């Protein structure tokens, strides 16, 4: 019996070493990035040994290239076998398209809502949760759609906030978090019951107010004579654009694009615990898998910030190669951040590779115009 | 040995048990198991997740309709409350999302309501032997829905007198009486009919081209007049029309002509035709020759302005305040530029100014009638505000930006039109905003036109004589009075830019409606809207040659409430984009099919492409173009005797039609 236990331990150790050696010797990193004004998705390969990035493949996406639609959000299934892209704008509705990662061939589509944006798949339910940003519509609540990525059918439509964005899933897959840009809210949805479970007002000074209270206040307690309802009800300050859950702690981090902050929220207490002043207009952010780093894009100044979450300090701010920084995704080994930058006008977009530990830009590759949604696919030797 | 065999048996038995046994055995049980509902029924389903050990698991079971397309047919709540709205069979899924996710697919059937009434429509008062006519069964169910998916029979009590065949043709064989009975499910309705002797002893056949040369594409109206033995006209007896032909080209060509049962005939190809009218046993026929339309004219390239590095979008040509001629072209998927050209001498088209704005696509460009103000549209602005840019083009070699207007237009403006100091801007593919530019430095929105149909979208808007014609994909062409004037070809409704009023619309099934051009036929006085498609069923490679689909639909309006699609111009191997109509000539951009110049004079009917109406064809290609040697023609504009056109792949072109010759162009 003892001998058997010994063998088991050795086997486990051997397996662990194999896994580790795979990670440690990983040379290539692959990310998908959407070029919104080019109707293309690029597969970008980064060779860590030579610290060089290149476009491995370009995939034309979309339904009507001559019209206003374009690819916006992108995600990869947890098993890495498929990637998904939301085609925003639309005719009038956008759509979700599913591709195989091995072949980059389109395998299915389904119609979504107005300007579908960001999305992620829950490892618990296997379902995809995509927000309909409705970027150009009137200031009214939009929704989040739950899609079965196997059948490519919309299972549920959940009413949420005004301009919902930054749809991300908790590490256990049990919850979806996203933000409502024009009502300054963090919204939590149960991935299983598909209901809004909590909302948190992010506006400074209003944190203790339950979401929705300000609406009630405006309508019932105040003398409304002569007041502009639309301005009064939608006067966002934080304008949150992104949220990402911490991989191990009960925390989520919100990019407050309007107030130049990153907001830390304790999801157990459902309260704001820290606010970090950032560069201009933080847009997207991601926490590294080791839980130590937060990397945020500063859309308003064309740079990327690296934050040490232990100290709560920004340890580096790295200028991007062009203006309008957009998305960020971090490799699972927590070594590299891949940042998409839109550019302006006819300028190409870019994917910029940042060595997080070294706190430096190691390479960049130019993409189609308006590089936006970006998502990590895999590491390989 | 026995021990070894026993061990082997046990080993095989163990490994022959399917893996993941528990996962395979765990399942969801839904109650009731089979469900057939009636419209309006509500039922609460229950479900349990059952483990491999046959124990109820604590997992919550949620219910989903498998296809949202059916959500108006059946309501399914997450906790399994079903509401039946529309008959049919629908798939529902029960799922759990615990550690062992389970799924159970099942169907429910919503039964069709019983048929409650039946009837036969289209039986005239007088019926004559030796004739036949179409009748229409009408079957209505308990929800007052007219059904076309239910079996029925129409039986005759005396089929030797009359009967209804499998195609709902009432065959009237001889004088006598019979009863026709329509039955569906357990509902019947009977009609006693009496067939009279056929009184027709002669049939006269005339047409409106007597003594004239008939050409391909000419619509001839035949009139058959049945008369009895006293020479009196029998007005209510059915007459059928048909034709035979001896085509000049009998080497396997397609259909030679089209004849409608109102007597209208149009030939596609030359030859000797015999049109026949029949009523009962009386037949009358007339034979005539159809000649070639012979409209081909030579076309000559006069000049071009090749845009070598970006794709060219729309164009507008106008006479400047200095009397010279200018053009502006947009750019697509590029640097946000609009190019201004001097085209006074079309053999020497050259740029004189460039305006660059924060955008990737300047899709549309328009210039005011007085030649002083231009509007360019923006898509892909880096701040995502898009909107329009208003320009002073009084001096086209020194264009000035007067204002940027983005209020409510952030989603991108794909097309626009300037009319009487207002810009009509297609907003986010969803609606069009009407913007006052009396002070072009201070534009403001005065109204918004948006349809209220589900999933509505819009692509373009064109104004003529105070009527806005918008192109709305699946919702077709919609006409709004925004200040119609006395020049308008159709009556207005007292609208204004601040208060647009609906006039009429026309929708067709493909959902490809992309452009609209209204015109009054110079030769017939009929009012048409040419409704054009845009479609890329073969995809669109933005870096290479392409192929499009779609055609121009000719919709004749006899009053706003009476549209009829009567003809099409379809180039089989290409697809329509923008076009212009002037003096009964269609100038159409057909993407990979280049520029088509088409004679649309006379009454329009059938397939214009087949009728030899094409005057000229031009494929703009250039080795130095953004996409070399590949036409993808965007839009034409006839102007001062030339045809200017923009081509997505190559830039701006000027061509000229030569004079018609008796032989046409070779």
Interface residues (C-beta under 8 A of the other chain):
Chain A: X36 X37 X38 X39 X60 X64 X65 X66 X67 X68 X70 X89 X90 X91 X92 X93 X115 X124 X125 X126 X127 X135 X136 X137 X148 X151 X153 X154 X155 X156 X157 X191 X192 X193 X194 X323 X324 X342 X343 X344 X345 X346 X369 X370
Chain B: X60 X62 X64 X66 X67 X68 X78 X97 X101 X310 X332 X333 X334 X335 X336 X356 X358 X359 X360 X361 X379 X380 X382 X384 X410 X411 X412 X414 X428 X429 X430 X455 X456 X457 X459 X473 X534 X536 X539 X540 X541 X542
